[in-house]
Amino acid sequence: MAFTVVGAGVLGQVYGVRLAAAGEKVSFLVRPERVRETTPFVLEQVNGSRRRDVLERPERFSRIPSTSAAVFIAVRFDHLAAGSPLLAVLKEGPPVPLIMLTPLLPRARATVEEAIGRRITPAMPGAVGYLDERSVVRYWQTSIAPTLIEGDPRGKDGPAHEDLLHRLGKAGLPAHRERDVGALNAATTTAFFPLIAAIDAGGGVDGVLADKDLLATVIEAAHESDALGQKLGKVASWAHLLTRFVGPYTLKPAVTLAHSLAPEALRFAESHFGPKLHAQHLAMGAAILDLARELGQEVPALERLMETLRARSA
């Protein structure tokens, strides 16, 4: 089966390389200036089997090949904004399932679907990772958090999705089909966002802990955003518990313990959620503030956190 992965970042490489290792034909949609690149993609799994996969010559395109049977979209939130050239590329692609691994809030999802003229299939990835100094993707894949793909087995896309789930499982990326994955992803992203934004605003985890005012703001904003997320749908249990119980007397000891027991996890957090993705954090934060206004919920702490985040751009 032929797949196209939109985006050759960490998440795109994990799904694309693992599918290719399982014998699937995979191409990567990249920016035109990167089509001629020939560098390999290398994955190292941190947990579980700790497998290592190398795709020596990834096929890179600036358009989606007509032979693609399904497309995985794994780009930054801000790359799917209204007017983005990527939306035109998606619209021109073949009429195959578009699996959206990027978390989209309701308005952003509507913008994408209107621009491309068809519906997307929301999904929640079951892997996380970061790019290390060797340009190797280091990632975690757990069976307790499989990839979730929205769908109804009785719907017209049921057979195609069933085949997709089978092929992901064969690639060692367990996947389940569930209803309302889009709402689950939007709710979870909203609830978890302040903790992500704080790492950027503080210049790292330790910077957040060292700034008393920022720490107090992010804790308050986490509770606001958790409540806002629940208005969108069910918040994933791990995010709900994390935001509910985060506090000055739990966060600091947890980070101290992580420094000694799981330093790579902190490195992932700072790489995946830190200043590197500043533009995405600004776009997502603005979208969440708009959503709060639409739903009539006051989020003063989140507004203060976004002011701090915007100040980093000055």
Summary of the structure (lengths in Angstrom):
residues: 314
radius of gyration: 19.2
end to end distance: 47.4
largest distance: 54.7
contacts: 1044
relative contact order: 0.12
helix: 53%
strand: 16%
